[in-house]
Amino acid sequence: MDMREVNRLRAGLGLFVEDVFASVPRKDQRAKGECYLRGLMLDGRRKSIQPMAKRLPDGNMQALQQFVNQSPWPWAPVRRRIAERLVRVVKPEVWVIDGALGKRANCQVAVSVHAATDTASCPLEWELFLPEEWAHDLLRRTAAGVPEEVGHVTKPRLALGLLERLAGWLGSVPVLVADAGYGRSVSFRLALEERGWSYVMAVEPKEIARPADAVPYLPPYQGLGPPTLPRYREPARPLHQLVGADACFEAVTWRQGSKGSMTSRFAVLQVRPSGKEATRTAQEQAGGRSRWDGVLPLRTLLVEQPEEADEPTNYWMSNLPATTPIADLVRFAKMRWRVEHDYRELKHGLGLDHFEGRTWRGWHHHVTLVTAAQAFLTLRRYDPKALTTA
């Protein structure tokens, strides 16, 4: 946006800031937040503090530096209010877990959760990943201002914490979507199931499972040792070996792209995930190994094989029933594309990865402000009236 466009939005932006930054105690701090948001939305190659301050008529580099890097204002209430406003307007069909695996911004890696529909998306919550080598490095932690209670946590566990926080803020949780970086973790999928949440997660073809009709049997007791336990006659196989020639693939269009309809061929199967974690959880849910009947739970497997491909190219595991319309399963699975749209705007338009600080507080403040700017623009595009209603 040029300066004229930004100035034209200042009244609406002022109301938005007054609402979402209501938890920030001081009026001058909220004014700095409004100034920072204008800087993020204003055209410019770099969205770090110094160049933004130069472009803004009321920009004060020292004041903005202090507001972002040193000021102790809490970011969680701000993000909560942003999330509350966004989900009320966007009405997300899925939450997409993303932003962590393979994406590095200024040597900082984050986990994020985004609300998404076919027509809109927006980040709801973030967490900064602390590498394992930082866990006991006191000098690094002190220099970056990492809180004492923060340690090294795996990215799936961080994502689970974000989801629990959002569930507490927003109540209901829609279908959860993630790439194979999360979907490959059976323990992560089981943790979602324990909380009653539905998911469609990309998985790797090497994950092992058994066909839906696999039935365990009880070997006869030989009279020595502990009682025999139920077992399957055939070993578990990788997913790609379970998709037989009789799999019924059908063409599904999930959205309109810039070059026409996005269409491919998909099949839905039922399988029984059979790795160690799936087996251990089934035993625990039965009350122990001795009480388990050997039956592994059924899960829905969505498989993609484009017309021109000789074999399947993508797999998604879901705890949604196999009776779920295939068009819905495909739409959910493919909804991750919206996050790429988010990142284009967040990075290239709003300076997500332009933050030059090296502190825990500064990073969280910057990401919160970028989220606020993107939320303001999303609400303006999606429903301009939403900017004037709290």
C-alpha positions as CSV (number, residue, x, y, z in Angstrom):
1,M,0.0,0.0,0.0
2,D,1.2,3.6,-0.6
3,M,0.9,6.3,2.0
4,R,-2.4,7.5,0.6
5,E,-4.0,4.1,1.0
6,V,-2.7,3.6,4.5
7,N,-3.9,7.0,5.6
8,R,-7.4,6.2,4.2
9,L,-7.5,3.1,6.5
10,R,-6.4,4.9,9.6
11,A,-9.8,5.3,11.1
12,G,-10.7,1.6,10.8
13,L,-7.2,0.6,11.9
14,G,-7.5,2.8,15.0
15,L,-10.7,1.0,16.0
16,F,-9.1,-2.4,15.3
17,V,-6.1,-1.6,17.4
18,E,-8.2,-0.2,20.2
19,D,-10.0,-3.5,20.4
20,V,-7.3,-6.1,19.8
21,F,-4.7,-4.3,21.9
22,A,-7.1,-3.5,24.7
23,S,-5.0,-5.7,27.0
24,V,-1.9,-3.5,26.4
25,P,-2.1,-1.2,29.5
26,R,-0.7,2.1,28.2
27,K,-2.2,4.4,25.6
28,D,1.2,5.4,24.2
29,Q,2.1,1.7,23.7
30,R,-1.1,1.1,21.8
31,A,-0.3,4.1,19.6
32,K,3.1,2.6,18.9
33,G,1.4,-0.6,17.9
34,E,-0.8,1.3,15.5
35,C,2.2,3.0,14.0
36,Y,4.1,-0.4,13.7
37,L,1.1,-1.9,11.8
38,R,1.0,1.1,9.4
39,G,4.7,0.5,8.8
40,L,4.1,-3.2,8.0
41,M,1.4,-2.4,5.6
42,L,3.2,0.5,3.9
43,D,5.1,-0.3,0.7
44,G,8.8,-0.8,1.2
45,R,11.4,-3.4,0.5
46,R,12.4,-4.0,4.1
47,K,9.9,-4.1,7.0
48,S,12.5,-4.0,9.8
49,I,12.2,-1.1,12.3
50,Q,14.7,1.4,10.9
51,P,13.4,1.5,7.4
52,M,9.8,1.5,8.6
53,A,10.5,4.4,10.9
54,K,12.0,6.4,8.1
55,R,9.0,5.9,5.9
56,L,6.4,6.9,8.5
57,P,5.9,10.6,9.2
58,D,5.4,9.8,12.9
59,G,8.0,7.0,12.9
60,N,10.4,7.1,15.9
61,M,13.0,4.3,15.6
62,Q,14.0,4.3,19.2
63,A,10.4,4.3,20.4
64,L,9.5,1.4,18.1
65,Q,12.6,-0.5,19.1
66,Q,11.7,-0.2,22.7
67,F,8.1,-1.2,22.1
68,V,9.0,-4.4,20.2
69,N,12.2,-5.5,22.0
70,Q,12.0,-4.3,25.6
71,S,8.5,-3.4,26.5
72,P,6.9,-6.2,28.6
73,W,3.4,-6.0,27.1
74,P,1.8,-9.5,27.0
75,W,1.3,-10.9,23.5
76,A,-1.1,-13.8,24.3
77,P,-4.2,-11.7,25.1
78,V,-3.6,-9.8,21.8
79,R,-3.4,-13.0,19.8
80,R,-6.4,-14.4,21.6
81,R,-8.5,-11.3,20.6
82,I,-7.3,-11.5,17.0
83,A,-8.2,-15.2,16.8
84,E,-11.7,-14.5,18.3
85,R,-12.4,-11.9,15.7
86,L,-11.1,-13.8,12.8
87,V,-12.9,-17.1,13.4
88,R,-16.2,-15.3,13.9
89,V,-15.9,-13.8,10.4
90,V,-13.9,-16.4,8.4
91,K,-15.6,-19.4,10.0
92,P,-12.8,-21.8,9.3
93,E,-13.4,-25.3,8.0
94,V,-9.9,-26.5,9.0
95,W,-7.0,-25.5,11.1
96,V,-3.7,-26.0,9.4
97,I,-0.6,-26.8,11.4
98,D,2.4,-25.5,9.6
99,G,5.4,-23.2,9.7
100,A,7.9,-25.3,11.5
101,L,9.5,-28.0,9.4
102,G,12.0,-26.7,6.9
103,K,11.0,-23.1,7.1
104,R,13.7,-20.8,8.6
105,A,13.3,-17.1,9.1
106,N,16.4,-15.3,10.3
107,C,17.6,-18.5,12.0
108,Q,14.4,-18.8,13.9
109,V,12.0,-21.7,13.4
110,A,8.3,-21.4,14.4
111,V,5.2,-23.7,14.7
112,S,2.0,-22.0,13.6
113,V,-1.7,-22.8,13.4
114,H,-3.8,-21.2,10.7
115,A,-7.6,-21.0,10.2
116,A,-8.6,-21.7,6.6
117,T,-11.5,-22.0,4.2
118,D,-11.4,-22.2,0.4
119,T,-11.6,-18.4,0.3
120,A,-9.7,-17.1,3.3
121,S,-7.0,-18.0,5.8
122,C,-5.1,-16.4,8.6
123,P,-2.6,-17.4,11.3
124,L,-4.1,-17.8,14.8
125,E,-1.2,-18.7,17.0
126,W,2.6,-19.2,16.9
127,E,5.3,-20.7,19.0
128,L,9.1,-20.3,18.7
129,F,10.9,-23.6,18.5
130,L,13.9,-23.8,20.9
131,P,16.6,-26.1,19.4
132,E,18.0,-28.9,21.6
133,E,21.4,-27.3,21.7
134,W,19.9,-24.2,23.4
135,A,18.3,-26.2,26.3
136,H,21.3,-26.0,28.6
137,D,23.2,-23.1,27.0
138,L,22.9,-20.5,29.7
139,L,24.8,-17.8,27.8
140,R,22.6,-18.1,24.7
141,R,19.4,-18.3,26.7
142,T,20.3,-15.2,28.8
143,A,21.4,-13.2,25.8
144,A,18.1,-14.0,24.0
145,G,15.9,-13.6,27.1
146,V,14.5,-17.1,26.9
147,P,12.3,-17.7,30.0
148,E,13.5,-20.2,32.5
149,E,10.5,-22.4,32.1
150,V,11.0,-22.8,28.3
151,G,13.0,-25.8,27.3
152,H,13.4,-27.9,24.2
153,V,10.1,-29.4,23.0
154,T,9.5,-31.3,19.8
155,K,7.6,-29.5,17.1
156,P,4.6,-31.9,17.3
157,R,4.4,-31.3,21.1
158,L,4.6,-27.5,20.4
159,A,1.7,-27.9,17.9
160,L,-0.3,-29.8,20.5
161,G,0.2,-27.0,23.0
162,L,-0.9,-24.4,20.5
163,L,-4.0,-26.4,19.7
164,E,-4.9,-26.8,23.3
165,R,-4.5,-23.1,23.9
166,L,-6.7,-22.3,20.9
167,A,-9.3,-24.8,22.0
168,G,-9.4,-23.0,25.4
169,W,-9.8,-19.6,23.7
170,L,-12.2,-20.5,21.0
171,G,-14.1,-23.6,22.2
172,S,-14.7,-25.7,19.1
173,V,-11.9,-27.2,17.0
174,P,-12.5,-27.9,13.3
175,V,-10.8,-30.6,11.3
176,L,-7.0,-30.4,11.7
177,V,-4.7,-30.6,8.7
178,A,-0.9,-31.0,8.5
179,D,1.8,-32.2,6.2
180,A,3.8,-35.4,6.7
181,G,6.2,-33.7,9.1
182,Y,3.4,-34.0,11.7
183,G,1.3,-36.8,10.2
184,R,4.2,-39.3,10.3
185,S,4.1,-39.0,14.1
186,V,1.6,-41.7,15.2
187,S,1.8,-40.4,18.7
188,F,0.7,-37.0,17.6
189,R,-2.3,-38.3,15.7
190,L,-3.2,-40.4,18.8
191,A,-2.9,-37.4,21.0
192,L,-5.4,-35.6,18.7
193,E,-7.8,-38.5,19.0
194,E,-7.5,-38.6,22.7
195,R,-8.8,-35.0,22.8
196,G,-11.7,-35.8,20.5
197,W,-10.3,-33.9,17.5
198,S,-10.7,-34.9,13.9
199,Y,-7.8,-34.7,11.5
200,V,-6.6,-35.3,7.9
201,M,-2.9,-35.7,8.0
202,A,-0.4,-36.4,5.2
203,V,1.5,-39.6,5.9
204,E,4.4,-41.4,4.3
205,P,3.9,-44.4,2.1
206,K,6.3,-46.5,4.3
207,E,4.0,-46.3,7.3
208,I,2.8,-49.8,8.1
209,A,-0.8,-50.9,8.4
210,R,-3.1,-53.9,7.9
211,P,-6.1,-54.1,5.6
212,A,-9.5,-53.5,7.1
213,D,-10.5,-57.2,6.9
214,A,-7.5,-58.4,8.8
215,V,-8.7,-60.4,11.8
216,P,-6.5,-61.5,14.8
217,Y,-6.5,-65.0,16.1
218,L,-5.6,-66.6,19.4
219,P,-2.9,-69.2,19.1
220,P,-3.5,-72.3,21.3
221,Y,-1.9,-72.3,24.7
222,Q,1.0,-74.7,24.9
223,G,0.9,-75.1,28.7
224,L,4.2,-73.3,29.4
225,G,4.8,-69.7,30.2
226,P,2.3,-66.8,30.2
227,P,-1.0,-67.1,28.3
228,T,-0.9,-66.6,24.6
229,L,-2.1,-63.2,23.2
230,P,-4.0,-62.5,20.0
231,R,-2.0,-61.9,16.9
232,Y,-2.4,-61.4,13.2
233,R,-1.4,-64.1,10.7
234,E,0.1,-61.7,8.2
235,P,2.7,-59.0,9.0
236,A,1.8,-55.4,8.6
237,R,2.7,-53.8,5.2
238,P,3.7,-50.3,4.0
239,L,0.7,-48.3,2.9
240,H,1.7,-48.3,-0.7
241,Q,1.4,-52.1,-0.7
242,L,-2.1,-52.0,0.6
243,V,-3.4,-50.1,-2.4
244,G,-4.3,-52.9,-4.8
245,A,-5.3,-53.0,-8.4
246,D,-8.9,-53.1,-7.3
247,A,-8.7,-49.7,-5.6
248,C,-11.5,-47.5,-6.9
249,F,-10.1,-44.2,-8.0
250,E,-12.3,-41.4,-9.0
251,A,-11.8,-37.9,-10.3
252,V,-12.3,-35.1,-7.8
253,T,-12.1,-31.3,-8.3
254,W,-11.3,-29.5,-5.1
255,R,-10.9,-25.9,-6.2
256,Q,-10.4,-23.5,-9.1
257,G,-6.8,-22.6,-9.6
258,S,-5.2,-19.7,-11.6
259,K,-4.9,-22.1,-14.6
260,G,-8.3,-23.9,-14.3
261,S,-9.8,-26.6,-12.2
262,M,-7.6,-28.5,-9.7
263,T,-8.5,-32.1,-10.4
264,S,-6.9,-35.5,-9.6
265,R,-7.9,-39.1,-8.9
266,F,-8.5,-40.3,-5.4
267,A,-9.5,-43.5,-3.6
268,V,-10.6,-44.0,0.0
269,L,-9.7,-47.2,1.9
270,Q,-10.0,-48.4,5.5
271,V,-6.8,-49.6,7.1
272,R,-5.5,-50.6,10.6
273,P,-2.4,-48.6,11.5
274,S,-0.1,-51.2,13.0
275,G,3.1,-49.7,14.2
276,K,4.4,-49.9,17.8
277,E,2.7,-46.8,19.0
278,A,-0.7,-47.7,17.5
279,T,-0.4,-51.2,19.0
280,R,0.7,-49.9,22.4
281,T,-2.2,-47.4,22.5
282,A,-4.8,-50.1,21.6
283,Q,-3.5,-52.2,24.4
284,E,-3.6,-49.3,26.9
285,Q,-7.2,-48.4,25.9
286,A,-8.2,-52.0,26.4
287,G,-6.8,-52.0,30.0
288,G,-3.6,-53.8,29.3
289,R,-2.0,-56.4,27.0
290,S,-3.8,-59.3,28.7
291,R,-7.2,-57.7,28.1
292,W,-6.7,-56.6,24.6
293,D,-8.6,-58.6,21.9
294,G,-5.9,-57.9,19.3
295,V,-8.1,-55.7,17.1
296,L,-6.4,-52.6,15.8
297,P,-8.8,-49.6,15.2
298,L,-9.8,-48.7,11.7
299,R,-8.7,-45.5,10.1
300,T,-9.6,-43.8,6.8
301,L,-6.8,-43.6,4.2
302,L,-7.1,-41.1,1.3
303,V,-4.8,-41.9,-1.6
304,E,-4.1,-39.7,-4.6
305,Q,-2.9,-41.1,-8.0
306,P,-3.1,-38.6,-10.8
307,E,-4.2,-39.9,-14.2
308,E,-0.7,-39.7,-15.7
309,A,1.0,-41.5,-12.7
310,D,1.8,-45.2,-12.6
311,E,1.4,-45.4,-8.8
312,P,0.0,-43.3,-5.9
313,T,1.7,-40.1,-5.2
314,N,0.2,-38.9,-1.9
315,Y,-1.4,-40.4,1.2
316,W,-3.5,-38.9,4.0
317,M,-4.6,-40.7,7.2
318,S,-7.8,-39.5,8.9
319,N,-10.0,-40.5,11.9
320,L,-13.0,-39.2,10.0
321,P,-15.4,-42.0,9.1
322,A,-14.9,-43.6,5.7
323,T,-18.5,-42.5,4.8
324,T,-17.3,-38.9,4.8
325,P,-17.8,-37.7,1.2
326,I,-14.6,-38.1,-0.7
327,A,-14.9,-34.5,-2.0
328,D,-14.8,-33.3,1.6
329,L,-11.8,-35.4,2.5
330,V,-9.9,-34.1,-0.6
331,R,-10.8,-30.5,0.1
332,F,-9.6,-30.8,3.7
333,A,-6.4,-32.6,2.6
334,K,-5.6,-29.9,0.0
335,M,-6.5,-26.9,2.2
336,R,-2.9,-26.5,3.1
337,W,-2.4,-24.5,-0.1
338,R,-4.1,-21.6,1.8
339,V,-1.1,-21.5,4.2
340,E,1.2,-20.8,1.3
341,H,-1.0,-17.9,0.5
342,D,-0.6,-16.7,4.1
343,Y,3.1,-16.9,3.9
344,R,3.4,-15.0,0.7
345,E,1.5,-12.1,2.3
346,L,3.2,-12.5,5.7
347,K,6.7,-12.7,4.4
348,H,6.7,-10.6,1.2
349,G,4.0,-8.1,2.1
350,L,4.2,-7.7,5.8
351,G,7.8,-8.5,6.7
352,L,7.4,-11.6,8.8
353,D,11.0,-12.6,8.3
354,H,12.4,-9.1,8.3
355,F,12.7,-9.0,12.1
356,E,16.4,-8.3,12.9
357,G,16.2,-8.8,16.7
358,R,17.6,-11.8,18.6
359,T,15.3,-11.9,21.7
360,W,12.5,-14.1,22.7
361,R,10.3,-11.2,23.6
362,G,11.1,-9.2,20.4
363,W,10.3,-12.2,18.1
364,H,6.9,-12.8,19.8
365,H,6.0,-9.1,19.7
366,H,7.0,-8.8,16.0
367,V,5.0,-12.0,15.0
368,T,2.0,-10.7,17.0
369,L,2.1,-7.4,15.2
370,V,2.5,-9.1,11.8
371,T,-0.5,-11.3,12.7
372,A,-2.5,-8.3,13.6
373,A,-1.7,-6.5,10.3
374,Q,-2.6,-9.6,8.3
375,A,-5.8,-10.0,10.4
376,F,-6.8,-6.4,9.7
377,L,-6.3,-6.9,6.0
378,T,-8.2,-10.2,6.0
379,L,-11.2,-8.7,7.8
380,R,-11.2,-5.8,5.4
381,R,-11.2,-8.0,2.4
382,Y,-13.6,-10.6,3.8
383,D,-16.1,-8.3,5.5
384,P,-15.3,-4.6,5.8
385,K,-18.1,-4.2,8.4
386,A,-16.2,-6.5,10.7
387,L,-13.6,-3.8,11.3
388,T,-16.1,-1.6,13.1
389,T,-17.7,-4.3,15.2
390,A,-16.0,-5.9,18.1
